[in-house]
């Protein structure tokens, strides 16, 4: 029971991380390009 719970918990965390990454990574890349653009130029 405890093993099932921990596995379910891990799966939920992975789903949340993946869902957040889909939103967060493009924003982070855009933010990063805004920071690095003056130095590249």
Buried (B, 14 or more C-beta within 10 A) or exposed (E): EEEEEEEEEEEEEEEEEEEEEEEEEEEEEEEEEEEEEEEEE
